[in-house]
Amino acid sequence: MMGLGLIWMLLSWGGILLLAVWLITVLFPVGPQPSVGNESNPHGTARDILDQRYARGELSRAQYDEMRQTIGH
C-alpha cells in the first residue's frame, strides 16, 4: 500500500510540474515575434531582406544595386 501512495504522489507532482512548464512556455514564448502590420509575410519583403543582407555586410554595393534593380525597387 505504501508503494501505491508513493507512485500517486510522484504522478501528482509530475503533473503539476508539467502544467507549470506548459504555462511558462505559453506566457513567455521563445523566438522572434512577427512585426505588427506584416502578418502576410513574416520574413519581410524582398527589399527588406536585401537591405538586411547589405547591412550585415553579406553583399557588396554592386551586388546590392544589381539585386535591387532586379526586384524592381
Phi and psi in degrees as a GROMACS rama.xvg file:
@    title "Ramachandran Plot"
@    xaxis  label "Phi"
@    yaxis  label "Psi"
@TYPE xy
-65.1463  -37.6524  MET-2
-65.1992  -37.3344  GLY-3
-66.0531  -38.9104  LEU-4
-65.4419  -39.4147  GLY-5
-65.479  -42.8114  LEU-6
-62.7516  -44.286  ILE-7
-61.5792  -41.1201  TRP-8
-65.1333  -43.926  MET-9
-64.2706  -40.7971  LEU-10
-64.0983  -39.8109  LEU-11
-63.984  -48.6646  SER-12
-66.5365  -35.9551  TRP-13
-63.0499  -41.4413  GLY-14
-64.4859  -40.8979  GLY-15
-64.4116  -41.8922  ILE-16
-64.1113  -44.9204  LEU-17
-61.9049  -40.5189  LEU-18
-62.4674  -41.7022  LEU-19
-65.2993  -42.7956  ALA-20
-64.1272  -43.2784  VAL-21
-61.247  -43.917  TRP-22
-62.8257  -41.2986  LEU-23
-64.673  -42.0877  ILE-24
-67.7792  -30.0561  THR-25
-74.3359  -41.4242  VAL-26
-76.7924  -30.7476  LEU-27
-128.422  74.3032  PHE-28
-67.245  148.564  PRO-29
-103.754  139.286  VAL-30
118.997  170.704  GLY-31
-69.5417  140.08  PRO-32
-96.1101  139.189  GLN-33
-65.0287  143.057  PRO-34
-75.7896  150.621  SER-35
-71.5538  135.496  VAL-36
88.6276  0.563268  GLY-37
-132.018  42.7327  ASN-38
-70.8933  -26.7084  GLU-39
-69.5936  -30.4554  SER-40
-136.467  92.9749  ASN-41
-66.1954  -15.4641  PRO-42
-95.6596  -2.449  HIS-43
94.0557  172.793  GLY-44
-77.6695  169.482  THR-45
-59.7896  -38.0471  ALA-46
-66.4464  -40.2399  ARG-47
-61.1146  -44.8525  ASP-48
-64.5462  -42.5578  ILE-49
-61.2283  -44.9647  LEU-50
-61.2319  -41.1564  ASP-51
-64.9796  -42.803  GLN-52
-64.0849  -39.7613  ARG-53
-66.1541  -40.8527  TYR-54
-65.1566  -33.2767  ALA-55
-78.7185  -7.46074  ARG-56
85.8477  16.0606  GLY-57
-77.5985  -20.1928  GLU-58
-125.846  146.279  LEU-59
-80.2813  170.131  SER-60
-62.2286  -40.0014  ARG-61
-64.6428  -43.6115  ALA-62
-63.2164  -42.5543  GLN-63
-59.9544  -48.9674  TYR-64
-62.398  -41.5445  ASP-65
-63.9037  -45.1858  GLU-66
-67.5098  -36.7187  MET-67
-64.0576  -40.8437  ARG-68
-66.4157  -35.6616  GLN-69
-64.8815  -41.4616  THR-70
-81.0021  -7.00778  ILE-71
86.2182  24.4489  GLY-72
